[in-house]
């Protein structure tokens, strides 16, 4: 039977670097059953009998964050054979807080003090032998990034697991120890003996999940509560703070005999000097703006330095424009599938074209992921969250909410996935619900089409799109925070700022591949299905009472039929095309009235909006098909269809409303799949999609009806009245008093009742 070793440590302690070093390519990635927190596991290099489990980075085993809940559930329920606790030697006091909690689990443990190279560089000294003796377990020094001591740490963890001797728990003051002993007696027989200490401490802290799990009788809870209250009265503090103070008092004793600080003779470190600039209240934001401008210029901009754009152009024009279609032409030809047949159209026009449209953006995604991975590995992105926290906190969000919004400007899927770094569940949900308001790369063609066809290539249209996205995130934060489901102060922003260091090539490439492959799998799986559906709906229909391929059926229609179709659609006969009789057109005509108050109530714009759910770039692709009456080959920006598009938007403000709705409404199917994964709840997924769509509809309607009236492009009517009412409602939601959570007396009985 394999020996299971769990890696546990604070965020940025070097835990993942150590995991990658120990497992190499022998690792797997997935989600914990029933939750969205990512788990990594693998086998130890050179010893397939040892499994390494990388737990989420956590600061404690309290049930405040999803990561903490998952980690302690694994440690308490699954019970690994040993724990390898990674401690950041440059911030050892803070890191040992988790160590004291892990020791209470009754599992053999080895403490690996990481970043010892930096500790020595600062002039500090850590006596590993004295540290291990004080903690009552084996301790070893490592420098995970440089590979120093990694294998030794793993070997000692395996040896400890085989020996089966657990590390002793921290010893607290006499009155606290007495109370814990009496609590242990109350729960004897209800919990495993080796976990008695851990459960006693958690009950002393009035841990909600433990109280709910144990289901103790009212008499037992009353007896335990009296013990807790007695200590609280004696120390004049709440039980949770008492345990925290006891842990730090124990840590202080441990460090007194094991750690010697160099003092101030070395002055500020290089990291400290850099942080005085990049986290400066005035310079921090402009520096970040410059850094991210360069990132996006290289990854996605239309610049000479844009490696990502060059890769995407090659993928679209050559790989998915020539090679892949050519390959399938050869294969289909060899199989006897004729061009123009149903099978040919399904494969080439449906699957190949649909999937290729999305995968063509992979080069840009990979370059973006690579650059972001470098910034993360050197320690800069944690500084960004610190800088943005000052701004986002004003609107009810923490600094960590900014990172997903930033990433979403490249692609909404990794932006949504980035929300898992937010500890507070309500803040995480709020971020997922607003992240895709940011205009991603796939939405840029929509902005370009509207700006070019309707606004004469005006540059302010593109600029306004970004302000609309940012404004929607901010306004949504203000509004949603006033509701009970999201109420409360933003979670405290606690983040260790690791010292800057040269990025590890292995870590950067591994992170880039994992994110890129995740994008490909998500996009590919959803796009294949949706492309087949859209191809079928746009290719088949009923023409003059006959059902089949509309292109074939239209070869036999007469002028009288074309005139009747034109009359029904209120357009000229010259504008009628075969697709006007497709199933897709039928769906569009049914739904089109819904968008009439927004200024784009004709079926072509409606269908383009619907196909945008597959991939936002397909909005422009659909326009290219539906508005290309002459059937000529389109250039990259599709300006040949601009006159036809402009004719369907007689009021320019209607075109702007169309852009707003498509930028802010429910994202593409792949992003919706990511939302479902991160929410891990069908109701919350539908709530997120519903909110985004409702927000987009309301904002687009106000734009068309109210702004259109002010500009003289829209006549006053019932729709205008609705627009003003919605505007008033929006203002009310922004200024109204929000929900304030009630705070009552907290004891074990009230905790159990609340559960």
Secondary structure, DSSP 4 states (H G I P E B T S, - for coil): --EEEEEEE-TTSSHHHHHHHHHTT-EEEEE-TTS--EEEEEEETTEEEEEEEEPPP-S-SSTTSHHHHHHHHIIIII--SEEEEEEEGGGHHHHHHHHHHHHTTT--EEEEEE-HHHHHHHT-EE-HHHHHHHHTSEEEE-BGGGTBSHHHHHHHHHHHHHHTPPPPPPP--HHHHHHHHHHHHHTBTTB-GGGHHHHHHHHHTT-HHHHHHH---HHHHHHHHHHHHHHHHHHTS-HHHHHHHHHHHHHHHHHHTTEE--TTTT-S-HHHHHHHHHT-TTHHHHHHHHHHHHHHHHHTSSSTT-HHHHHHHHIIIIIIIIIHHHHHHHHHHHTTPPTTSHHHIIIIIIIIHHHHHHHTTHHHHHHHHHHHHHHHHHTHHHHHHHHHHHHHGGGT--THHHHHHHHHTT-HHHHHHGGGG--SHHHHHHHHHHHTTS--GGGHHHHHHHHHHTSTT-HHHHHHHHHHHHHHHHHHHHHHTTSTTT-SPPPP-----PPP-PPPHHHHHHHHHHHHHHHHHHHHHHHHHHHHHHHHHHHEEEETTEEEEHHHHGGG--HHHHHHHHHHHTS-GGG--GGGGBHHHHHHHHHHHHHGGGT--SHHHHHHHHHTTT-TTHHHHHHHHHS-TT-PPP-TT-GGGHHHHHHH-SSHHHHHHHHHHHHHSS--HHHHHHHHHHH--HHHHHHHHHHHHHHHHHHHHHIIIIIHHHHTSS--SHHHHHHHHHHHHHHHHHHSPPP--------HHHHHHH-
